[in-house]
Amino acid sequence: MGVTSVLNIPFAKAHDMSNGAANFYASDSVIVQKVTFKNQYRMNVAGTLFAPSGLNSNATNPAIVVGHPMGAVKEQSANLYATKMAERGFVAMSIDLPFWGESDGQPRNAVSPDIYTEAFSAAVDFLGTRPFVDRSRIGAIGICGSGSFVISAAKIDPRMRAIATVSMYDMGAANRNALSHSQTVEQRKQIIAAAAEQRYEEFTGGETKYTSGTVHALAADTPAIQREFYDFYRTPRGEYTPKGGSPLLTTHPTLTSNVKFMNFHPFNDIETISPRPMLFITGDVAHSREFSEEAYKLAAEPKELVIVPGAGHVDLYDRVNLIPFDKLQSFFDQHLA
């Protein structure tokens, strides 16, 4: 379903804050600093740096870069993960992918898997040149779509010494095949054709169209997966207004650029990341579980698949009672030692 303009839709009131939902969690034991750095394309990438308040700035410390869900911004899930990892002794940095949030990129909400991937390497450039970071001990966490972007980055950037994904979406497979391979090749071709035709419209000054993403109102027939995303992105639980943007465009990429995901194959050659370790975390009732299981099957050792009982896809964005932070800490403690 395309979104062609910003709609005046009332702010949702109902939201499920059970199981420790704490997207906007802040910690008194963590120092927070906004940062900006360049990627290889000379675009500014915005990040938020989190460090333990007792950090020894005269020593070098392990660091982790954290990527947000596709269509979101760093203030949605990524900041929470970075804060929690900083509480556990790591320097952690959340980033806004280019075209989203406070990072550069026009048009806003554009899809560019290569530039998304580059953002993780640019984050390593930044972290690895901080005097308080040990550049030989940098890891990465990718949440939802960023799980596929960080895998793509790690394949060609061995400076990422340990890689974890949470509720991963393979954004290529999700767009080519849809969930559970429910989309036919003919349906895929229709999507591609519509996007190609829309390029003429926008090239000649027409209105930008947006696609997919989270619904803005619930109806009796709204599918369960859409309700799950709605409860995070469209209610006070996780709704966030990016600087200069609108929360109503959150999760909606531009229609003409979204087809670039059709050419995105992050799991190709995933085995070449070995011997660097990989950790895949998913919920046992997550609709996205298939992507973590596929990546785990294709990856070489050392690898680990953690399935969280009772957790759905969005649960692992912000429900601190379900997110296995102890497992993430032990993984990075071991592999960034």
Buried (B, 14 or more C-beta within 10 A) or exposed (E): EEBEEEEEEEEBEEBBBEBEBBBBBEBEEBBBEEBEBEBEBEBBBBBBBBBBEEBEEEEBBBBBBBBBBBBBBBBBBBBBBBBBBBBBBBBBBBBBBBBBBBBBBEEBBBBBBEBBBBBBBBBBBBBBEBEBBBBEBBBBBBBBBBBBBBBBBBBEBEBBBBBBBBBBBBBBBBBBBEBEEEBEEEEBEEBBEBBEEBBEBBEEEEEBBBBBBBBBEBEEEEEEBBBBBBBBBBBBBBBBEBEEBEBBBBBBBBBBBBBBBBEBBBBEEBEEBEEBBBBBBBBEBBBBBBBBBBBBEEBEEBBBBBBBEEBBBBBBBBBBEBBBBEBBBEBBBEBBE
